[in-house]
Amino acid sequence: MDRSLVFLSVTASYSHTNLAAWTLRAGAEAVGWQWCEVEVTRNESLPVTLNRVARLHPDVLAASFYLFNRSFLLSFLGRFKRLFPDCRVLGGGPEFLGDNRAFLERHPEVDAVIRGEGERAFVQWLQLMDQPEQQAGIPGFCGLVAGRYVDNGMAKGVERLD
């Protein structure tokens, strides 16, 4: 598979790191995806970040949403999706632990979100990327499928990350 994925890691400062990226990367690479992480802070220039990601021409852009980076990510994704309408955008993180319907309806630049621990659900979503009807069966998946909102509750946790 020659598909590429960019994980946009937006931190509060460069002294922080996104720990989810490590386990998500292992899963993505295990099923044949080329992984590239673009790490920026929430104070980074949107045009500079957009240029960095655009040069990579990803098939999928994934990001973990937190209270501190939500505004940056939404501004970025609105611009990014206009340039790359065919790139799929997947969100995760603590901002999606509640009801996600209103968010997804308000932000069509985000194709789907995963609620809960994403390690399993993320890999399943990647494997079913071209089959949205099948994605609707992934535990933790929240998204619009054929115009219908699908909410599959909480993703299944992983007991052993090795």
Phi, psi and omega in degrees: 000131180252045181260144182242146181231133172250126173260113180270108183260105181255110183255171178284328177201167181288354176276354178258164175219159178263102184293331180299329184302325184294313182285325178295321179298315181302318180292316181296315180292328179296335179253019169094012179271142173275124186254137172220127177258130173250115183252127178220168172261165180294347180264003181293154176292130177300314179298322178295315179296316179301317178297317180299316182285319182300323179298339182272346180043061184286154171277330179224139172240125180238149180205147173265126181264129174232164179305320185284341182244358184304312182298315179299312182298317180294321176296316179297310185295326176300317179288315183300314184293332175293326179278327184231070184296337181271351178286131178276139181242125180238130178250157175205186178104177187295341179291349183246024180282345181258212179282127186252359184301307182300320179300310183294326177289325180281335186234077182294349176290344176258118184284324182197163174225157175248128178260124179099193181298124190267356188305311180285310184298322180300312180294318178298317180299317178298318181293333182251020187306323182268010181230072185304326179296325178285327178301329182299345179266000182282124176302130181095347181291134171227125180184173176263122180238117182054041178079001181249132178285131178242130178228110183258035174066218185263139176296151177285132179287165178249126181279322181236121182267007180279000000 
